[in-house]
Amino acid sequence: YRTSYDTSTVPYPCLRSDNGLNDHYCWRKFCNTGNETTIRRHSPTHFPIIRWADVLLLYAEALNEVDYESNSGEILHYVNLVRNRAGQPNLEDKPGFQATQAYVRECIRKERIVELCYEDQIYFDYKRWKVGDKYIGGNMYGMRITGDMENPTFSKFLYETRVWSSKWYLFPLYQT
């Protein structure tokens, strides 16, 4: 038996991904297949600082906020570049599509959440969108899995309660 939490990886303990157990959730983004642990520094795959999809979505978001009516074609073009690369249909072909600034804003936000998952972007997106109180603060839940592979039992549990203050939307600039 190998525990899913490996404390022998000094100085940073990590989750093992090769223990053959389904007793935890594990991310594998930017880790090579076959790596024993989930620590990025154990993988020869470089972690991107910024990706082209991030640039395109930020630009589409900015165009949408400046003037949706004048920029709608360009906004959809940049969002669709990201969606099409992932094999997704154009945004305007999505069932229920609405050609409004508010709807496209939400679509761009969802696209960023999916496309940039686990890339350390979402915290700053939430701050920029001023939704930290909704998504960062509050109760954080975990999933407890018991039983065996044939009869697993899943139960939600309160992991921690986080605090959010509106002052954290701001970034202090030194005056001296």
Order of alpha helices (4+ residues) and beta strands (2+ residues): beta-beta-alpha-alpha-alpha-alpha-beta-beta
